[in-house]
Amino acid sequence: MSQQKIDQQRIGLVAGTILVAVAILVGMMVFYIMQRHAENLLRQTLQTSLQNHVDIAQSEIRGGFEKGLTVATRPLLINQIEYANTHSGDNATLTVLTKAAQSFLSTGLTAISLFDAQGKEVAHAGAFLRKPALSVPVSTVGHTQILYSNQFFLRTDVNMVKAGRVVGRVITETPLPTLSSMFKSVERSGKTAELALCASTGANQMQCFPTTLTHHIFTLAKRSPTGAPLPMTHALEGETGFVIAQDYRHQEVVAAYSPVDDLGLGMVLKMDSAELYAPIWSQLRYLLPLIVAMLAIALLLLRWLLTPLVTELVRSEREARAANVRLRDSENRVRMLLDNVDEGIVSISSNGRIELFNPGAERMFNYRSADILGENISILMPEPYRSEHDQYLERYLQTGESHVIGTAREVAAQRSNGETFPMELRVSEFSLDGQRMFIGIMRDITERKATEEKIIHLAHFDALTDLPNRRLVQDRTQQTIAWARRADAQFAVMFIDLDKFKSINDTLGHNVGDQLLQRVAQRLIESLRAEDTVGRQGGDEFIVLLASLSAAEDSAVVAQKILSALSAPFVINGQDLRTGASIGIAVYPQDGEDVETLLKNSDTAMYHAKEAGRSNYQFFAQTMNAAAAERLLLESSLRQAIDRNQLLLHYQPLVNIADGRIVATEALVRWNHPELGLISPARFIPIAEDSGVIIPLGDWVLRRACYQLKQWREQGIPLQRMVVNLSPRQFRQKHLVQTFTQVLKETGVDPHWLGLEVTESVIMENPEEAIGILCELKALGIELSLDDFGTGYSSLSYLKRFPIDKLKIDQSFVRDITTDPDDEGMVAAIIVMAHQLSIRVVAEGVETEAQLAFLRGQGCDEYQGYYFSRPLPADELDTTSVAAC
Ligand SMILES: Nc1nc2c(ncn2[C@@H]2O[C@H](COP(=O)(O)O[C@H]3[C@@H](O)[C@H](n4cnc5c(=O)[nH]c(N)nc54)O[C@@H]3COP(=O)(O)O)[C@@H](O)[C@H]2O)c(=O)[nH]1
């Protein structure tokens, strides 16, 4: 059975039960009211009836007594008796008295006796009751008795008085027929109707005439046989009333009682309760089926009318229950959400009092919900917002003006300990039970703000030195230009580039290089005024803005100060490091009126300072731009040089010192510019390196050199090896090894025929990675040479780890080996050291016999230089002394 059906039945059952209960209750009330009404009616009837009987009995008894009194007060009789008293035996008198007595029988008396003063009967008529079943004295004048012998009689015994003297007495008996018939008539009132007439015979005793019901005479009966007084007891005590009590038969009766005048008699008219209430019960017999029938009809109507209602009720009740469950569920979810979200959620009433404070808010503000509920929301705000809040809220409520409602805002908030913090706040207004309320969703953005500030800082400051970066320097330059334009002032931009930094970085590693840059930054700051700006342009380049200059020449003083500051050694990791700086100065407005020009011109000036011998400064001059322009021209035309076939290779032999035979040739690139003529690689290789053109250029050199080697070999010139230079940028390219493998395969050159020259700086930039790449190249069979050895901070410990075959002593050492003992010693030491590491040594730049002799003497393995041959085109090279493979 479905739940709905069960619910319907349950509601039907409850409604039916209520209906039946109500019907029974109403029935019982109706019955009770009817019973009370009938009871009152019966009581009144019973009491009225009793009163009638009492009145009748009283009147008849009084009537009987009056008759006896009438006889006793007759003057004739009194006189005759008086006479008889004195004339005892006087027959005439006796005859008169007898006739008189007899005459009274016609008045209703049944017997009459006359007595003289001595008590002697002098006349009588009629017959007195001999042995009455009951005689009861009546409280009245004389001796009066009620007698019973199948019917009631009244016997009076009255003195005859004349002039205050008793002259005789008269006894009369009168039947009381009405009283007798009254008892009979009561029998018709009901089967249990009973009229009782009793007289008191002492404290707790009475005697009663035969009752209607039992016809029994109670000569000496107790007034309270069971302890509870009989109804007659009340009557004999002179009370009139109505009682439900037990009678002498121990039956429950409804009785009316009353005394009979002041005759010392009591009368009770009673009826058994059962008989009395019988009509009511009989009514109930009719009423009950009627009620049941009506009830049945009501139930049917109930079912007919109620079923659709109940169905609807059950359905809506189920829906309501389901909705309740959903609501509870939803409330639980909302509660869980409120409890578990990171955001603080706080709601306030329209007077600003806090009404909800979720755990997120507790954590955020460090208040317990229980402590803060009811407080003004301004407690969560720092000054001055705290003082202004109430006014603000009031204004919003009146005008609707708000900067907060509906939009997320960053505001300042305050924790319980007074700490303020940034908070993101979104406030919404809603209405609950007609009340305007506000809910705020809050997020502590302390970390986000710190991160944002960090990001902003990182975006504007150099991570290593914490100096303003390129962008910020440009911004500040822009601002300074705006200020200088307004103030008609001038200022200087200094472009500072460290000397030798690259070598230090390459040889001693990035860590040392970084520390050096930080120290340089520090010294620059210390050399300048607070209003000046020092920033890092990138790498080892710094920019200084000299904010206010009275004369352009003043910047020279500052430049000199910087140069002196930087010339002092830097002690890093226990080592004394020295670096100088080259400074280019451009002055606003004469050297540029915008940021870009000023920076470009200061950079140009810096290059000139470098070219002028480093560790000095140069003011910008317009002529400098010509050199820069040439550099730009070279850079742009270099990109087309490969395609336009403007590049060519010259080859310079490497000669075995021991036998004077060529063991290899070095390929050296040349640029045959259509307008500028043959350009030295010393001019364009750095531009190619800076601009990235070195990658396609290097590929071209490698491929061209390999083809030449292949060609020579095919021509029968048994050249052992072709050597090519590898620039730093080439070395760093991703697929270096694959490129080499590909070109060797393409040109058909055995890797063992190829030699590569790399500089120390190439390797020292990232030694670990470099070792890996060199090992891969070495594994192919390529011979590796370390070029320009001695010019950098050559690290012998690293040298051991490099898979190097040859070491080329830089020509700057070779140049003076015959004249400079330092160089002599240096070259000798390099040769010894290299040999100890099983590395062959090549000396480059050998121009004289003396130089060669020295090198031979030191055990140098090979040499290269003008002494043997300048770099020459392939077809001009003398290959006659090429060593056989
Ligand atoms: N990455 C590449 N670099 C290259 C390539 N071709 C050349 N270069 C590098 O350019 C620099 C200048 O080279 P260059 O002008 O060719 O000078 C070389 C020789 O001509 C010169 N040399 C040789 N012998 C003497 C001598 O007796 N006296 C003297 N004054 N100069 C001499 O030395 C240069 C050889 O340099 P090195 O490579 O160190 O052996 C130079 O650095 C070249 O490396 C290229 O294709 N790629």
The ligand as a Gaussian input file, in Angstrom:
#p B3LYP/6-31G(d) Opt

LIG

0 1
 N       83.246000      32.336000     -35.436000
 C       84.058000      32.603000     -36.417000
 N       85.081000      33.426000     -36.223000
 C       85.870000      33.680000     -37.241000
 C       85.697000      33.117000     -38.485000
 N       86.653000      33.584000     -39.276000
 C       87.408000      34.385000     -38.550000
 N       86.952000      34.433000     -37.322000
 C       87.461000      35.151000     -36.194000
 O       87.612000      36.466000     -36.521000
 C       88.738000      36.996000     -35.848000
 C       89.595000      37.694000     -36.817000
 O       90.004000      36.757000     -37.773000
 P       91.001000      37.126000     -38.861000
 O       90.955000      38.544000     -39.210000
 O       90.875000      36.115000     -39.919000
 O       92.357000      36.900000     -38.137000
 C       92.897000      35.633000     -38.042000
 C       94.231000      35.613000     -38.687000
 O       94.243000      36.343000     -39.885000
 C       95.088000      36.210000     -37.660000
 N       96.511000      35.829000     -37.812000
 C       97.017000      34.647000     -38.165000
 N       98.404000      34.683000     -38.152000
 C       98.725000      35.933000     -37.769000
 C       99.907000      36.539000     -37.538000
 O      101.026000      36.018000     -37.715000
 N       99.885000      37.900000     -37.169000
 C       98.631000      38.509000     -36.959000
 N       98.695000      39.815000     -36.631000
 N       97.526000      37.908000     -37.195000
 C       97.517000      36.633000     -37.542000
 O       94.607000      35.666000     -36.452000
 C       93.224000      35.325000     -36.576000
 C       93.059000      33.859000     -36.287000
 O       92.326000      33.835000     -35.159000
 P       91.996000      32.474000     -34.380000
 O       90.595000      32.098000     -34.776000
 O       92.059000      32.837000     -32.952000
 O       92.951000      31.489000     -34.763000
 C       89.416000      35.857000     -35.137000
 O       89.145000      35.862000     -33.855000
 C       88.808000      34.673000     -35.798000
 O       88.721000      33.571000     -34.948000
 C       84.614000      32.256000     -38.674000
 O       84.410000      31.699000     -39.732000
 N       83.857000      32.019000     -37.609000

